[in-house]
């Protein structure tokens, strides 16, 4: 199967930007559907990218823009919803995949790549986020028919402009000294965004990936407390990180759920009750450790400059 024209949903975000960059470097033609063109203006510097402003939740819009498309990549996902009843998660993670499948069948799209989540499970997951991710993933694979689907289930994704290390760095600067965190002993295997993008792009025309659901984990596991402590050390901030007991973590979640921007919610707390790690290691090779990447974008400015010089010298 030869894939030339690709439509990406959720392409203006952190992961999408890296995937699209790699696709363009291979000469692929990429169409990005976005709610507002402003969100994807950084992609216009890439060759072969077309931005289309549209409501992706309208079935007719998907059917229109999937014409002459060889493959669809769905990266749409939310960590929190505006309400509290799960409807927001269902719209993004379940209803949208159903509409995507229907539009793909309507236009004879040849290939689908889908972003799911580690621990996604429609029946047994502890949170609305993970249950709806599992339901949407199942729908993709069950109703695709003759369209080959591949799903990817990453642990927390890191890299420049990520919403993980950068967010904790910002919070640590606001609350120096003592930093209490919920679910401090939840475990993660952070995976580098460049590796995630490579897995997507490599799978596009790889028949051995058809029907597969790949877990993506980095080479090391850490507790959330360890990751926050590493963040503090990297930004050269002395801080004592305290893991809250579950009862206080739940209270924190109930309070922060009503704060504008919803920095932490009850559903987040429930998602963190299962470790975001791969039982038997990664299904696909992801070997980049946080220690080789995070200091380049998070560390003190002079430290980053010195590392950049060392990196440039090593490649001469």
Backbone as CSV, one residue per row, in Angstrom:
resi,resn,N_x,N_y,N_z,CA_x,CA_y,CA_z,C_x,C_y,C_z
1,UNK,0.840,-1.191,0.000,0.000,0.000,0.000,0.881,1.249,0.000
2,UNK,0.608,2.151,-0.937,1.334,3.417,-0.992,0.442,4.528,-0.463
3,UNK,0.947,5.244,0.535,0.200,6.330,1.160,0.845,7.654,0.770
4,UNK,0.063,8.528,0.149,0.590,9.824,-0.265,-0.144,10.972,0.415
5,UNK,-1.469,10.928,0.427,-2.279,12.017,0.979,-2.851,11.613,2.334
6,UNK,-2.549,12.376,3.354,-2.910,12.028,4.731,-3.673,13.182,5.361
7,UNK,-4.753,12.841,6.053,-5.518,13.831,6.805,-5.292,13.579,8.294
8,UNK,-4.926,14.641,9.015,-4.634,14.517,10.445,-5.644,15.323,11.250
9,UNK,-6.267,14.668,12.216,-7.161,15.332,13.156,-6.419,15.477,14.484
10,UNK,-6.427,16.674,15.050,-5.630,16.943,16.241,-4.184,17.221,15.886
11,UNK,-3.956,17.624,14.647,-2.590,17.795,14.153,-1.881,19.046,14.616
12,UNK,-2.603,20.014,15.147,-1.954,21.264,15.557,-1.352,21.175,16.950
13,UNK,-1.558,20.058,17.645,-1.052,19.897,19.000,0.387,19.427,19.053
14,UNK,0.819,19.133,20.260,2.199,18.754,20.563,2.661,17.539,19.759
15,UNK,1.944,16.437,19.866,2.340,15.215,19.155,2.118,15.365,17.660
16,UNK,0.995,15.968,17.291,0.688,16.132,15.871,1.744,16.901,15.114
17,UNK,2.278,17.937,15.743,3.314,18.742,15.098,4.526,17.892,14.735
18,UNK,4.920,16.998,15.630,6.085,16.136,15.371,5.770,15.097,14.292
19,UNK,4.582,14.521,14.333,4.211,13.540,13.313,4.161,14.194,11.934
20,UNK,3.541,15.351,11.850,3.408,16.040,10.560,4.771,16.438,10.025
21,UNK,5.656,16.881,10.896,7.010,17.243,10.461,7.719,16.047,9.831
22,UNK,7.575,14.872,10.454,8.219,13.678,9.896,7.554,13.239,8.597
23,UNK,6.235,13.373,8.517,5.540,13.024,7.276,5.999,13.920,6.128
24,UNK,6.101,15.217,6.407,6.514,16.164,5.365,7.947,15.909,4.914
25,UNK,8.798,15.470,5.829,10.185,15.185,5.459,10.270,14.003,4.500
26,UNK,9.205,13.176,4.479,9.139,12.051,3.540,8.376,12.407,2.267
27,UNK,7.983,13.655,2.141,7.299,14.099,0.930,5.816,13.819,0.899
28,UNK,5.212,13.476,2.074,3.773,13.226,2.116,2.997,14.538,2.037
29,UNK,1.803,14.467,1.464,0.889,15.610,1.435,-0.036,15.506,2.651
30,UNK,-0.052,16.544,3.492,-0.783,16.469,4.750,-1.863,17.546,4.820
31,UNK,-3.083,17.115,5.104,-4.195,18.023,5.354,-4.503,17.992,6.841
32,UNK,-4.549,19.156,7.462,-4.818,19.250,8.899,-6.170,19.916,9.100
33,UNK,-7.090,19.189,9.724,-8.395,19.760,10.054,-8.317,20.345,11.457
34,UNK,-8.682,21.617,11.595,-8.556,22.294,12.871,-9.739,23.212,13.122
35,UNK,-10.084,23.383,14.392,-11.209,24.244,14.750,-10.910,25.695,14.397
36,UNK,-9.631,26.086,14.564,-9.212,27.443,14.199,-7.845,27.385,13.541
37,UNK,-7.708,28.061,12.416,-6.433,28.051,11.696,-5.296,28.603,12.543
38,UNK,-5.618,29.519,13.442,-4.587,30.104,14.298,-3.847,29.034,15.090
39,UNK,-4.560,27.969,15.463,-3.938,26.919,16.261,-2.845,26.176,15.486
40,UNK,-2.939,26.187,14.167,-1.973,25.440,13.365,-1.048,26.298,12.535
41,UNK,-0.975,27.595,12.830,-0.169,28.484,11.989,1.317,28.121,12.004
42,UNK,1.779,27.477,13.104,3.185,27.072,13.167,3.509,25.973,12.156
43,UNK,2.476,25.300,11.632,2.691,24.233,10.653,2.882,24.761,9.236
44,UNK,2.546,26.031,9.016,2.604,26.587,7.665,4.024,26.731,7.140
45,UNK,5.010,26.628,8.033,6.404,26.710,7.576,6.841,25.403,6.921
46,UNK,6.057,24.348,7.107,6.388,23.052,6.517,5.838,22.964,5.099
47,UNK,6.580,22.286,4.238,6.096,22.047,2.878,4.990,20.998,2.904
48,UNK,4.093,21.094,1.953,3.061,20.076,1.731,1.987,20.008,2.819
49,UNK,1.795,21.086,3.588,0.763,21.093,4.618,-0.361,22.052,4.225
50,UNK,-1.601,21.553,4.322,-2.775,22.385,4.059,-3.643,22.406,5.318
51,UNK,-3.909,23.619,5.823,-4.759,23.785,6.992,-6.186,24.082,6.560
52,UNK,-7.135,23.366,7.144,-8.548,23.609,6.845,-9.293,23.843,8.151
53,UNK,-9.956,24.958,8.246,-10.736,25.283,9.433,-12.131,24.684,9.305
54,UNK,-12.476,23.794,10.247,-13.768,23.114,10.167,-14.113,22.501,11.522
55,UNK,-15.365,22.157,11.696,-15.810,21.459,12.896,-15.730,19.962,12.633
56,UNK,-14.742,19.294,13.223,-14.516,17.880,12.939,-15.596,16.994,13.551
57,UNK,-16.419,17.542,14.418,-17.469,16.739,15.045,-18.730,16.663,14.187
58,UNK,-18.704,17.359,13.043,-19.805,17.268,12.089,-19.477,16.197,11.062
59,UNK,-20.291,15.155,11.005,-20.064,14.042,10.085,-19.883,14.511,8.644
60,UNK,-20.706,15.445,8.195,-20.648,15.904,6.804,-19.317,16.574,6.487
61,UNK,-18.729,17.262,7.479,-17.434,17.910,7.256,-16.337,16.869,7.050
62,UNK,-16.370,15.819,7.845,-15.381,14.752,7.681,-15.519,14.095,6.317
63,UNK,-16.738,13.819,5.908,-16.962,13.188,4.607,-16.460,14.077,3.474
64,UNK,-16.630,15.375,3.620,-16.146,16.311,2.593,-14.633,16.325,2.517
65,UNK,-13.973,16.399,3.658,-12.521,16.596,3.669,-11.719,15.302,3.589
66,UNK,-12.385,14.150,3.675,-11.686,12.878,3.489,-11.650,12.449,2.017
67,UNK,-12.224,13.236,1.132,-12.182,12.910,-0.296,-10.740,12.940,-0.794
68,UNK,-10.359,11.927,-1.569,-9.014,11.801,-2.147,-7.922,11.657,-1.081
69,UNK,-8.305,11.193,0.101,-7.350,10.966,1.185,-7.018,9.475,1.257
70,UNK,-5.727,9.160,1.404,-5.295,7.766,1.506,-5.343,7.248,2.944
71,UNK,-5.012,8.109,3.899,-4.942,7.679,5.294,-5.409,8.793,6.217
72,UNK,-5.983,8.385,7.333,-6.416,9.329,8.362,-5.685,9.006,9.660
73,UNK,-5.159,10.046,10.309,-4.514,9.900,11.613,-5.340,10.680,12.627
74,UNK,-5.870,9.974,13.620,-6.684,10.618,14.646,-5.888,10.769,15.939
75,UNK,-5.614,12.018,16.316,-4.854,12.316,17.531,-5.700,13.039,18.572
76,UNK,-6.985,13.147,18.322,-7.845,13.943,19.191,-8.023,13.260,20.550
77,UNK,-7.826,14.040,21.601,-8.027,13.526,22.947,-8.054,14.667,23.936
78,UNK,-8.783,14.494,25.034,-8.815,15.496,26.097,-8.518,14.808,27.421
79,UNK,-7.801,15.499,28.310,-7.502,14.963,29.634,-8.565,15.348,30.647
80,UNK,-9.294,16.429,30.353,-10.382,16.864,31.211,-11.521,17.380,30.354
81,UNK,-12.730,17.251,30.862,-13.897,17.760,30.163,-14.436,18.982,30.893
82,UNK,-15.248,19.755,30.199,-15.822,20.943,30.823,-16.800,20.570,31.929
83,UNK,-17.604,19.549,31.704,-18.571,19.121,32.710,-17.988,18.088,33.645
84,UNK,-18.874,17.292,34.235,-18.432,16.324,35.228,-19.133,14.975,35.070
85,UNK,-19.811,14.776,33.936,-20.606,13.548,33.782,-20.073,12.592,32.722
86,UNK,-18.940,12.898,32.122,-18.345,12.013,31.123,-18.764,12.292,29.696
87,UNK,-19.712,13.213,29.492,-20.188,13.486,28.132,-19.099,14.084,27.248
88,UNK,-18.261,14.932,27.828,-17.172,15.530,27.049,-16.174,14.492,26.573
89,UNK,-15.852,13.546,27.459,-14.950,12.459,27.081,-15.572,11.604,25.979
90,UNK,-16.864,11.311,26.099,-17.528,10.464,25.106,-17.548,11.134,23.732
91,UNK,-17.777,12.433,23.714,-17.804,13.129,22.426,-16.453,13.052,21.731
92,UNK,-15.366,13.284,22.491,-14.026,13.312,21.902,-13.472,11.925,21.615
93,UNK,-13.730,10.965,22.499,-13.049,9.672,22.417,-13.883,8.539,21.829
94,UNK,-15.213,8.703,21.812,-16.080,7.632,21.315,-16.870,8.061,20.078
95,UNK,-17.602,9.165,20.216,-18.435,9.610,19.092,-17.594,10.030,17.892
96,UNK,-16.498,10.734,18.135,-15.657,11.162,17.004,-15.063,9.967,16.254
97,UNK,-14.474,8.970,16.912,-13.997,7.799,16.168,-15.086,7.126,15.334
98,UNK,-16.315,7.080,15.848,-17.405,6.505,15.058,-17.642,7.300,13.781
99,UNK,-17.613,8.615,13.904,-17.810,9.465,12.733,-16.641,9.339,11.758
100,UNK,-15.448,9.199,12.292,-14.266,9.032,11.442,-14.379,7.747,10.624
101,UNK,-14.741,6.649,11.286,-14.896,5.368,10.582,-15.931,5.489,9.469
102,UNK,-17.058,6.088,9.773,-18.120,6.236,8.763,-17.640,7.055,7.565
103,UNK,-16.937,8.162,7.846,-16.444,9.014,6.765,-15.358,8.315,5.956
104,UNK,-14.553,7.478,6.620,-13.523,6.720,5.906,-14.153,5.703,4.957
105,UNK,-15.178,5.022,5.415,-15.880,4.078,4.545,-16.526,4.806,3.361
106,UNK,-17.087,5.966,3.638,-17.749,6.741,2.589,-16.782,7.128,1.481
107,UNK,-15.516,7.370,1.836,-14.529,7.861,0.874,-13.471,6.823,0.497
108,UNK,-13.672,5.579,0.946,-12.725,4.496,0.620,-11.291,4.828,1.043
109,UNK,-11.167,5.406,2.237,-9.841,5.656,2.817,-9.158,4.316,3.071
110,UNK,-7.852,4.248,2.806,-7.150,2.967,2.832,-6.486,2.619,4.167
111,UNK,-6.343,3.597,5.067,-5.528,3.351,6.270,-5.940,4.305,7.388
112,UNK,-5.937,3.798,8.643,-6.236,4.618,9.815,-5.197,4.353,10.908
113,UNK,-4.641,5.432,11.472,-3.803,5.361,12.660,-4.525,6.109,13.767
114,UNK,-4.563,5.519,14.955,-5.388,6.066,16.034,-4.585,6.203,17.326
115,UNK,-4.684,7.371,17.967,-4.027,7.594,19.256,-4.965,7.197,20.379
116,UNK,-4.569,6.191,21.142,-5.329,5.768,22.308,-4.539,6.160,23.554
117,UNK,-4.591,5.352,24.594,-3.869,5.664,25.833,-3.525,4.384,26.558
118,UNK,-2.383,4.368,27.222,-2.007,3.220,28.027,-3.070,3.000,29.104
119,UNK,-3.457,1.759,29.305,-4.496,1.354,30.270,-5.912,1.661,29.793
120,UNK,-6.077,2.045,28.523,-7.424,2.246,27.992,-8.179,0.919,28.045
121,UNK,-9.374,0.945,28.635,-10.164,-0.277,28.786,-11.619,0.133,28.953
122,UNK,-12.439,-0.271,28.004,-13.842,0.156,28.014,-14.613,-0.357,29.215
123,UNK,-14.147,-1.444,29.832,-14.914,-2.061,30.914,-14.281,-1.904,32.293
124,UNK,-12.961,-2.067,32.377,-12.328,-2.165,33.697,-11.549,-0.934,34.129
125,UNK,-11.366,0.041,33.268,-10.566,1.223,33.623,-11.270,2.024,34.717
126,UNK,-10.512,2.694,35.582,-11.103,3.384,36.732,-11.639,4.778,36.448
127,UNK,-11.375,5.339,35.265,-11.767,6.724,34.993,-12.550,6.834,33.692
128,UNK,-13.317,7.910,33.569,-14.038,8.177,32.323,-13.061,8.337,31.167
129,UNK,-11.925,8.996,31.431,-10.915,9.198,30.382,-10.478,7.848,29.803
130,UNK,-10.066,6.929,30.652,-9.533,5.656,30.176,-10.626,4.737,29.624
131,UNK,-11.830,4.782,30.213,-12.920,3.946,29.691,-13.335,4.403,28.297
132,UNK,-13.469,5.714,28.099,-13.876,6.196,26.772,-12.765,6.013,25.752
133,UNK,-11.525,6.153,26.173,-10.413,5.867,25.260,-10.468,4.407,24.805
134,UNK,-10.769,3.512,25.735,-10.872,2.099,25.390,-12.038,1.811,24.469
135,UNK,-13.168,2.471,24.723,-14.343,2.254,23.879,-14.099,2.763,22.463
136,UNK,-13.492,3.939,22.344,-13.197,4.484,21.021,-12.206,3.635,20.255
137,UNK,-11.190,3.128,20.955,-10.197,2.251,20.334,-10.861,0.973,19.840
138,UNK,-11.717,0.378,20.670,-12.420,-0.844,20.260,-13.282,-0.605,19.030
139,UNK,-13.942,0.540,18.990,-14.797,0.840,17.841,-13.956,0.957,16.569
140,UNK,-12.829,1.606,16.680,-11.952,1.738,15.516,-11.604,0.372,14.936
141,UNK,-11.226,-0.548,15.805,-10.779,-1.863,15.333,-11.942,-2.774,14.940
142,UNK,-13.095,-2.616,15.593,-14.215,-3.522,15.344,-15.015,-3.187,14.093
143,UNK,-15.078,-1.895,13.764,-15.959,-1.469,12.680,-15.213,-0.915,11.462
144,UNK,-13.894,-1.070,11.448,-13.124,-0.562,10.310,-13.336,-1.410,9.062
145,UNK,-13.798,-2.648,9.247,-14.010,-3.505,8.082,-12.707,-3.816,7.384
146,UNK,-12.628,-3.471,6.103,-11.420,-3.776,5.323,-10.372,-2.677,5.408
147,UNK,-10.593,-1.670,6.264,-9.585,-0.616,6.440,-8.648,-1.025,7.571
148,UNK,-7.356,-1.216,7.301,-6.428,-1.596,8.378,-6.227,-0.456,9.373
149,UNK,-6.363,-0.789,10.649,-6.230,0.185,11.733,-5.070,-0.212,12.636
150,UNK,-4.319,0.776,13.093,-3.292,0.568,14.113,-3.499,1.599,15.211
151,UNK,-3.512,1.131,16.461,-3.661,2.038,17.602,-2.368,2.103,18.402
152,UNK,-2.127,3.261,19.011,-0.935,3.473,19.831,-1.377,3.919,21.213
153,UNK,-0.762,3.309,22.233,-1.165,3.551,23.621,0.058,3.989,24.424
154,UNK,0.393,5.274,24.395,1.602,5.743,25.072,1.407,6.034,26.557
155,UNK,2.489,5.917,27.301,2.556,6.482,28.634,2.662,7.996,28.468
156,UNK,2.990,8.732,29.504,3.083,10.188,29.383,4.165,10.539,28.363
157,UNK,3.870,11.499,27.488,4.771,11.868,26.395,5.525,13.148,26.765
158,UNK,6.842,13.131,26.558,7.641,14.315,26.889,8.388,14.827,25.672
159,UNK,8.844,16.068,25.763,9.580,16.732,24.696,9.350,18.230,24.808
160,UNK,10.105,19.000,24.063,9.944,20.447,24.090,8.484,20.816,23.830
161,UNK,7.955,21.723,24.637,6.554,22.169,24.559,5.576,21.147,25.111
162,UNK,6.057,20.125,25.836,5.119,19.167,26.424,4.303,19.841,27.536
163,UNK,3.224,19.157,27.929,2.372,19.693,28.991,2.613,18.973,30.312
164,UNK,3.696,18.230,30.380,4.010,17.485,31.607,5.151,18.164,32.367
165,UNK,6.370,18.042,31.879,7.497,18.654,32.571,7.381,20.174,32.607
166,UNK,6.922,20.763,31.511,6.786,22.225,31.483,5.758,22.717,32.502
167,UNK,4.657,21.969,32.640,3.632,22.382,33.602,4.142,22.286,35.024
168,UNK,4.809,21.178,35.345,5.345,21.049,36.698,6.432,22.090,36.965
169,UNK,7.231,22.417,35.963,8.254,23.456,36.144,7.606,24.791,36.495
170,UNK,6.518,25.118,35.814,5.814,26.374,36.094,5.214,26.370,37.492
171,UNK,4.602,25.256,37.883,3.987,25.160,39.208,5.032,25.221,40.315
172,UNK,6.166,24.577,40.085,7.234,24.583,41.093,7.764,25.990,41.328
173,UNK,7.846,26.776,40.274,8.343,28.151,40.411,7.379,29.032,41.191
174,UNK,6.094,28.653,41.163,5.081,29.427,41.888,5.011,29.045,43.356
175,UNK,5.431,27.819,43.673,5.325,27.337,45.051,6.657,26.749,45.520
176,UNK,7.700,27.573,45.619,8.998,27.048,46.060,8.961,26.637,47.528
177,UNK,9.880,25.748,47.885,9.975,25.308,49.267,9.372,23.936,49.462
178,UNK,8.036,23.858,49.503,7.337,22.590,49.677,6.296,22.445,48.570
179,UNK,6.264,21.272,47.934,5.350,21.051,46.813,4.586,19.748,47.042
180,UNK,3.316,19.830,47.459,2.523,18.614,47.669,1.905,18.130,46.355
181,UNK,1.970,16.830,46.103,1.381,16.282,44.878,0.476,15.099,45.206
182,UNK,-0.584,14.970,44.448,-1.486,13.829,44.570,-0.907,12.628,43.823
183,UNK,-1.179,11.458,44.322,-0.776,10.200,43.642,0.718,10.171,43.347
184,UNK,1.507,10.598,44.312,2.950,10.705,44.107,3.647,9.399,43.796
185,UNK,3.004,8.271,44.139,3.651,6.980,43.905,3.090,6.254,42.685
186,UNK,2.250,6.943,41.923,1.840,6.410,40.618,3.070,6.331,39.730
187,UNK,3.170,5.277,38.936,4.375,5.045,38.139,4.127,5.356,36.662
188,UNK,5.181,5.913,36.036,5.140,6.271,34.621,6.399,5.758,33.934
189,UNK,6.292,5.576,32.616,7.455,5.262,31.780,7.460,6.284,30.645
190,UNK,7.901,7.523,30.899,7.789,8.606,29.914,8.421,8.244,28.575
191,UNK,7.706,8.573,27.507,8.158,8.234,26.158,8.355,9.521,25.369
192,UNK,9.451,9.590,24.641,9.824,10.798,23.907,8.931,11.011,22.696
193,UNK,8.499,12.255,22.507,7.563,12.569,21.419,8.141,12.217,20.050
194,UNK,9.447,12.362,19.877,10.066,12.005,18.600,9.955,10.522,18.312
195,UNK,10.044,9.691,19.372,9.879,8.252,19.211,8.430,7.898,18.883
196,UNK,7.497,8.583,19.546,6.081,8.341,19.266,5.765,8.682,17.811
197,UNK,6.257,9.832,17.352,6.024,10.245,15.967,6.619,9.242,14.989
198,UNK,7.807,8.754,15.295,8.463,7.777,14.421,7.639,6.496,14.323
199,UNK,7.067,6.057,15.455,6.248,4.841,15.453,5.022,5.008,14.563
200,UNK,4.382,6.174,14.627,3.238,6.446,13.769,3.644,6.409,12.301
201,UNK,4.684,7.151,11.966,5.084,7.289,10.563,5.562,5.951,9.995
202,UNK,6.322,5.195,10.779,6.819,3.902,10.303,5.696,2.897,10.090
203,UNK,4.628,3.015,10.873,3.525,2.052,10.767,2.629,2.308,9.564
204,UNK,2.700,3.501,9.022,1.745,3.919,7.998,1.641,2.919,6.843
205,UNK,2.777,2.457,6.327,2.775,1.541,5.191,3.305,0.153,5.563
206,UNK,3.352,-0.135,6.865,3.885,-1.410,7.347,2.750,-2.393,7.582
207,UNK,2.632,-3.402,6.737,1.536,-4.361,6.840,1.558,-5.152,8.148
208,UNK,2.740,-5.331,8.731,2.820,-6.096,9.978,2.158,-5.367,11.147
209,UNK,1.884,-4.067,10.982,1.254,-3.294,12.054,-0.268,-3.276,11.942
210,UNK,-0.809,-3.838,10.865,-2.260,-3.823,10.666,-2.965,-4.540,11.824
211,UNK,-3.952,-3.878,12.389,-4.730,-4.480,13.456,-4.064,-4.479,14.821
212,UNK,-2.839,-3.965,14.903,-2.101,-3.995,16.163,-2.488,-2.836,17.086
213,UNK,-2.340,-3.086,18.391,-2.532,-2.058,19.410,-1.229,-2.000,20.208
214,UNK,-0.414,-0.989,19.927,0.927,-0.928,20.494,0.974,-0.092,21.770
215,UNK,1.533,-0.681,22.847,1.871,0.091,24.032,3.208,0.781,23.782
216,UNK,3.318,2.039,24.186,4.558,2.796,23.986,5.058,3.309,25.327
217,UNK,6.208,2.806,25.751,6.819,3.248,26.999,8.285,3.577,26.762
218,UNK,8.800,4.494,27.570,10.221,4.807,27.517,11.038,3.738,28.221
219,UNK,12.369,3.897,28.238,13.245,2.853,28.772,13.302,2.770,30.293
220,UNK,12.787,3.794,31.013,12.871,3.801,32.473,11.510,4.102,33.099
221,UNK,11.310,3.570,34.306,10.095,3.850,35.060,10.424,4.760,36.247
222,UNK,9.489,5.652,36.563,9.649,6.580,37.678,8.307,6.741,38.382
223,UNK,8.352,7.076,39.664,7.129,7.510,40.319,6.897,8.974,39.938
224,UNK,5.659,9.428,40.099,5.366,10.837,39.828,6.203,11.726,40.733
225,UNK,6.382,11.330,41.973,7.216,12.096,42.906,8.638,12.226,42.377
226,UNK,9.195,11.145,41.857,10.551,11.188,41.303,10.625,12.118,40.096
227,UNK,9.600,12.115,39.273,9.598,12.975,38.083,9.508,14.447,38.469
228,UNK,8.719,14.762,39.488,8.624,16.154,39.936,9.934,16.580,40.592
229,UNK,10.543,15.693,41.352,11.847,15.992,41.960,12.901,16.210,40.882
230,UNK,12.863,15.404,39.831,13.797,15.589,38.716,13.578,16.940,38.041
231,UNK,12.308,17.328,37.890,11.987,18.616,37.287,12.575,19.753,38.125
232,UNK,12.391,19.685,39.434,12.925,20.719,40.331,14.447,20.798,40.221
233,UNK,15.097,19.656,40.173,16.556,19.629,40.052,17.003,20.216,38.724
234,UNK,16.278,19.906,37.657,16.654,20.370,36.325,16.535,21.883,36.194
235,UNK,15.521,22.474,36.843,15.368,23.933,36.776,16.122,24.622,37.908
236,UNK,16.940,23.827,38.628,17.805,24.349,39.700,16.988,25.025,40.793
237,UNK,15.966,24.308,41.264,15.091,24.844,42.299,15.081,23.871,43.482
238,UNK,15.428,24.382,44.656,15.397,23.550,45.845,13.966,23.459,46.343
239,UNK,13.474,22.230,46.453,12.077,22.050,46.804,11.877,20.654,47.385
240,UNK,11.083,20.578,48.431,10.751,19.274,49.008,9.403,18.839,48.448
241,UNK,9.403,17.740,47.717,8.179,17.220,47.106,7.559,16.202,48.057
242,UNK,6.284,16.427,48.388,5.590,15.562,49.338,4.436,14.859,48.638
243,UNK,4.407,13.534,48.728,3.307,12.759,48.157,2.154,12.746,49.157
244,UNK,1.024,13.284,48.768,-0.135,13.356,49.651,-0.765,11.979,49.851
245,UNK,-1.242,11.692,51.049,-2.052,10.474,51.231,-3.300,10.572,50.357
246,UNK,-3.851,9.423,49.976,-4.970,9.403,49.037,-6.155,10.250,49.486
247,UNK,-6.451,10.254,50.783,-7.603,11.019,51.248,-7.423,12.510,50.968
248,UNK,-6.203,13.026,51.169,-5.935,14.438,50.888,-5.829,14.687,49.388
249,UNK,-5.347,13.692,48.656,-5.284,13.811,47.198,-6.684,13.932,46.610
250,UNK,-7.617,13.158,47.147,-8.998,13.239,46.675,-9.618,14.595,46.995
251,UNK,-9.328,15.109,48.171,-9.829,16.441,48.537,-9.264,17.484,47.582
252,UNK,-7.953,17.379,47.296,-7.315,18.306,46.351,-7.977,18.228,44.983
253,UNK,-8.278,17.010,44.534,-8.910,16.824,43.227,-10.292,17.465,43.188
254,UNK,-11.064,17.285,44.244,-12.416,17.865,44.294,-12.363,19.388,44.272
255,UNK,-11.340,19.964,44.898,-11.208,21.425,44.920,-10.740,21.955,43.572
256,UNK,-9.653,21.374,43.049,-9.057,21.875,41.808,-9.931,21.629,40.592
257,UNK,-10.869,20.687,40.711,-11.776,20.427,39.596,-12.617,21.653,39.246
258,UNK,-12.811,22.542,40.216,-13.640,23.734,39.998,-12.804,24.984,39.740
259,UNK,-11.482,24.827,39.718,-10.594,25.954,39.406,-10.553,26.143,37.892
260,UNK,-10.593,27.389,37.404,-10.515,27.615,35.948,-9.308,26.905,35.336
261,UNK,-9.552,26.230,34.228,-8.493,25.455,33.586,-8.395,24.037,34.100
262,UNK,-9.073,23.747,35.211,-9.128,22.415,35.808,-7.744,21.741,35.793
263,UNK,-6.787,22.242,36.623,-5.436,21.666,36.619,-5.367,20.231,37.114
264,UNK,-6.362,19.830,37.923,-6.418,18.452,38.417,-7.868,18.145,38.738
265,UNK,-8.313,16.935,38.447,-9.724,16.600,38.619,-9.878,15.239,39.275
266,UNK,-11.095,14.938,39.671,-11.403,13.633,40.239,-11.114,12.541,39.211
267,UNK,-11.419,12.808,37.944,-11.161,11.813,36.903,-9.662,11.599,36.725
268,UNK,-8.858,12.674,36.838,-7.403,12.520,36.793,-6.928,11.629,37.933
269,UNK,-7.459,11.887,39.120,-7.103,11.080,40.291,-7.414,9.605,40.029
270,UNK,-8.573,9.337,39.457,-8.964,7.954,39.189,-8.061,7.314,38.135
271,UNK,-7.646,8.088,37.119,-6.734,7.554,36.103,-5.398,7.149,36.723
272,UNK,-4.971,7.905,37.735,-3.671,7.654,38.362,-3.685,6.473,39.328
273,UNK,-4.822,5.817,39.471,-4.886,4.636,40.323,-4.279,3.408,39.642
274,UNK,-3.999,3.512,38.346,-3.295,2.435,37.640,-1.988,3.001,37.089
275,UNK,-0.906,2.249,37.232,0.398,2.711,36.773,0.454,2.785,35.257
276,UNK,1.051,3.846,34.750,1.179,4.041,33.302,2.515,3.484,32.824
277,UNK,2.631,2.167,32.925,3.862,1.473,32.519,3.482,0.260,31.679
278,UNK,4.449,-0.268,30.949,4.223,-1.434,30.098,4.652,-2.693,30.849
279,UNK,3.786,-3.676,30.920,4.071,-4.878,31.704,5.291,-5.630,31.204
280,UNK,5.395,-5.784,29.899,6.496,-6.553,29.329,7.448,-5.668,28.537
281,UNK,7.517,-4.392,28.880,8.319,-3.476,28.098,7.534,-2.968,26.910
282,UNK,8.108,-2.072,26.174,7.409,-1.477,25.043,7.205,-2.489,23.927
283,UNK,6.052,-2.375,23.263,5.809,-3.210,22.087,6.666,-2.742,20.913
284,UNK,6.961,-1.457,20.883,7.832,-0.886,19.860,9.026,-0.239,20.555
285,UNK,10.171,-0.230,19.882,11.397,0.282,20.500,11.319,1.788,20.718
286,UNK,11.369,2.204,21.976,11.443,3.623,22.324,12.535,3.744,23.371
287,UNK,13.679,4.207,22.973,14.880,4.108,23.813,15.356,5.438,24.378
288,UNK,14.664,6.519,24.099,15.137,7.838,24.520,14.728,8.125,25.956
289,UNK,15.709,8.363,26.818,15.451,8.634,28.232,15.248,10.128,28.473
290,UNK,14.532,10.465,29.533,14.263,11.875,29.834,15.560,12.640,30.079
291,UNK,16.570,11.964,30.644,17.822,12.656,30.989,18.582,13.156,29.773
292,UNK,18.289,12.595,28.595,19.002,13.016,27.384,18.270,14.113,26.619
293,UNK,17.038,14.444,27.050,16.225,15.416,26.313,15.767,16.592,27.184
294,UNK,15.217,16.296,28.346,14.569,17.328,29.163,15.490,18.498,29.509
295,UNK,16.764,18.277,29.885,17.617,19.430,30.211,17.799,20.419,29.067
296,UNK,17.636,19.954,27.823,17.816,20.849,26.683,16.721,21.900,26.592
297,UNK,15.521,21.592,27.107,14.452,22.580,27.012,13.959,23.088,28.362
298,UNK,14.400,22.440,29.449,13.900,22.824,30.763,14.975,23.414,31.664
299,UNK,16.228,23.073,31.401,17.301,23.489,32.293,17.583,24.975,32.228
300,UNK,18.399,25.477,33.196,18.802,26.890,33.168,19.419,27.257,31.839
301,UNK,19.259,28.505,31.429,19.657,28.947,30.093,21.131,28.649,29.803
302,UNK,22.024,28.954,30.723,23.446,28.733,30.474,23.748,27.241,30.342
303,UNK,23.037,26.444,31.126,23.216,24.995,31.039,22.776,24.490,29.676
304,UNK,21.656,25.029,29.175,21.171,24.609,27.854,22.151,25.023,26.765
305,UNK,22.705,26.228,26.876,23.670,26.699,25.874,24.896,25.793,25.839
306,UNK,25.392,25.411,27.037,26.560,24.556,27.106,26.273,23.192,26.505
307,UNK,25.081,22.661,26.795,24.713,21.361,26.233,24.579,21.437,24.721
308,UNK,24.040,22.536,24.211,23.913,22.714,22.763,25.292,22.715,22.108
309,UNK,26.260,23.388,22.745,27.626,23.437,22.205,28.240,22.044,22.195
310,UNK,28.011,21.302,23.286,28.553,19.942,23.362,27.942,19.043,22.292
311,UNK,26.640,19.217,22.089,25.945,18.407,21.075,26.466,18.736,19.673
312,UNK,26.647,20.021,19.379,27.157,20.440,18.071,28.578,19.925,17.863
313,UNK,29.406,19.977,18.914,30.782,19.506,18.813,30.824,18.005,18.546
314,UNK,29.917,17.265,19.164,29.883,15.807,19.015,29.508,15.395,17.612
315,UNK,28.810,16.266,16.857,28.364,15.915,15.513,29.289,16.453,14.424
316,UNK,30.387,17.069,14.826,31.331,17.573,13.811,32.123,16.441,13.196
